[in-house]
Amino acid sequence: MYKDLKIAIRSLHIKNVEYAKSTIKLGPIQLRGAISHNVFDCVLVTSSINKEFKGRVVIRKEKGLMNKLEGISLPPRVVLEDPVFESIFEVYADDQIEARYLLTTAFMERLVSVVGSNNQFDVVCSFENGVMNLGLQKKKKDKWFEFDLFKPADVLRSYQKIFLDLDKIFTVIDVLKLEQKIGM
């Protein structure tokens, strides 16, 4: 719980793995080569929202995080009136009216401010099955909730890194005002 808002925070690592067609035999052992590419590492924040909806709405950056995933079926594209929001994000939805109901001008401004103000991570967002999923990918090589294993062990520094990451997530939740009971 955070400010009376029920949330779940998950670390999400997606890789694209390609397997070689041939195998290598080493005695009784057969090896099959594989090459893996990180598609993205992000934190997925899931929360209920204060609006009822039935469809699916997907918000992703124009070129970035979710565009790296191919083969994902998306609903039709929605063009919104906010030119700044449209220059940063693409919106897809089952229902154009429901998308506009969820994506108020105030919410779009707050989402733009999350991306523009700190420029620390990319954002992807979806509304489905009565919940909002918010993906945050750090732009630096730094991973969420992880510390350098090759540096001397320092318990305080390790916990500090985890708390700083949680603070970043809570700051985004505060900026988006997800805990508000009226409107988005």
C-alpha positions in Angstrom: 0.0 0.0 0.0 1.2 3.5 -0.8 -1.1 6.5 0.1 -4.1 4.1 0.3 -3.3 2.9 -3.2 -2.8 -0.8 -3.7 0.2 -1.4 -5.9 2.5 -4.2 -7.0 6.0 -3.6 -8.1 7.7 -6.2 -10.3 11.1 -6.4 -11.9 10.7 -7.3 -15.6 13.5 -8.6 -17.8 12.7 -9.5 -21.4 15.2 -11.1 -23.6 15.1 -12.2 -27.2 16.9 -15.6 -27.5 17.9 -17.0 -30.8 18.9 -20.7 -31.0 21.4 -22.1 -33.5 20.1 -24.6 -36.0 23.0 -27.0 -35.5 24.1 -28.8 -32.3 27.7 -29.5 -31.2 28.5 -33.0 -29.8 30.9 -33.3 -27.0 30.9 -37.0 -26.2 27.5 -37.9 -24.7 26.6 -34.2 -24.4 24.9 -32.2 -27.1 25.1 -28.5 -27.0 22.9 -26.1 -28.9 24.2 -22.5 -29.2 22.0 -19.6 -28.2 22.4 -15.9 -28.6 20.4 -13.7 -26.3 19.7 -10.0 -26.6 18.2 -7.9 -23.9 15.1 -6.2 -25.2 14.6 -4.3 -22.0 14.8 -4.4 -18.2 12.2 -2.4 -16.4 10.1 -2.1 -13.3 6.4 -2.8 -13.8 4.1 -1.0 -11.4 0.5 -2.3 -11.3 -2.3 -0.4 -9.6 -6.0 -0.2 -9.5 -7.4 3.1 -10.7 -10.5 5.0 -9.7 -12.2 4.8 -13.1 -14.2 1.9 -14.4 -13.4 0.7 -17.9 -13.7 -2.5 -19.9 -11.3 -2.2 -22.9 -7.6 -2.0 -23.4 -5.5 1.1 -23.8 -1.8 1.0 -24.5 0.5 4.0 -24.3 4.1 3.7 -25.6 6.9 6.0 -26.6 7.1 6.9 -30.3 10.4 5.2 -30.6 11.7 3.2 -27.7 10.9 0.7 -25.0 7.9 -1.2 -26.3 8.6 -0.7 -30.0 11.4 -3.2 -29.6 8.9 -6.0 -29.1 7.6 -7.3 -32.4 4.6 -9.5 -32.9 2.5 -7.9 -30.1 -1.0 -7.3 -31.3 -2.2 -3.8 -30.6 -5.7 -2.4 -30.9 -6.2 0.5 -33.4 -4.2 3.7 -33.1 -5.9 6.7 -31.3 -4.9 10.2 -32.2 -5.3 12.7 -29.3 -5.6 16.4 -29.4 -2.5 17.2 -27.3 0.4 17.8 -29.7 3.1 17.6 -27.0 1.7 14.2 -25.8 1.4 13.0 -29.4 5.0 13.9 -30.2 6.2 11.7 -27.3 3.7 8.8 -27.1 1.5 6.6 -29.3 -1.8 5.5 -28.0 -3.7 2.3 -29.0 -7.2 1.4 -27.7 -10.1 -0.9 -28.3 -12.5 2.0 -27.8 -11.7 5.6 -28.8 -14.2 7.1 -26.3 -12.9 5.0 -23.4 -9.3 6.0 -24.3 -10.3 9.7 -24.0 -12.1 9.0 -20.8 -9.0 7.5 -19.2 -6.5 9.9 -20.8 -7.7 13.2 -19.6 -5.7 16.3 -20.6 -4.5 16.5 -16.9 -3.3 12.9 -17.0 -1.5 13.4 -20.3 0.3 16.5 -19.0 1.4 14.6 -15.9 2.7 11.7 -18.0 4.6 14.1 -20.2 6.1 15.7 -17.1 7.3 12.3 -15.9 9.2 11.7 -19.1 10.4 15.3 -19.6 11.2 16.5 -16.1 13.8 13.9 -15.0 14.7 12.2 -18.3 15.9 9.3 -16.2 13.8 6.5 -17.7 11.4 5.6 -20.5 7.7 5.1 -19.8 5.1 2.7 -21.2 1.6 2.4 -19.8 -1.5 0.3 -20.3 -5.0 0.0 -18.9 -6.6 -3.4 -19.0 -8.8 -5.5 -16.7 -9.5 -2.7 -14.3 -5.8 -1.9 -13.6 -3.0 0.3 -14.9 0.4 -1.1 -15.7 3.2 1.4 -15.7 6.6 0.3 -17.1 9.7 2.3 -16.2 13.0 1.5 -17.9 16.1 3.3 -16.8 18.1 5.0 -19.6 21.4 4.3 -18.0 22.9 0.8 -17.7 21.9 1.0 -14.0 19.3 -1.7 -13.2 16.5 -1.4 -10.8 17.1 -2.7 -7.2 20.6 -4.1 -8.1 23.9 -3.1 -6.8 27.5 -3.8 -8.0 28.6 -7.2 -6.8 32.2 -6.4 -7.8 32.6 -3.6 -5.3 33.3 -4.2 -1.6 30.2 -5.3 0.3 28.5 -2.4 2.1 25.1 -3.2 3.5 24.2 0.4 4.0 25.0 1.3 0.4 23.0 -1.8 -0.9 19.9 -0.8 1.0 20.3 2.8 0.1 20.2 1.9 -3.6 17.0 -0.1 -3.1 15.4 2.8 -1.2 16.5 5.3 -3.8 14.9 3.2 -6.5 11.7 2.9 -4.5 11.7 6.7 -4.0 11.9 7.2 -7.8 8.9 4.9 -8.3 6.9 6.6 -5.6 7.8 10.0 -7.1 6.3 8.9 -10.4 3.1 7.7 -8.6 2.9 11.1 -6.9 3.4 13.0 -10.1 0.7 11.0 -11.9 -1.6 11.4 -8.8 -2.7 7.8 -9.0 -4.0 7.9 -5.5 -6.6 10.6 -6.3 -10.2 9.5 -5.8 -11.7 11.9 -8.4 -10.7 11.9 -12.0 -7.3 11.0 -13.4 
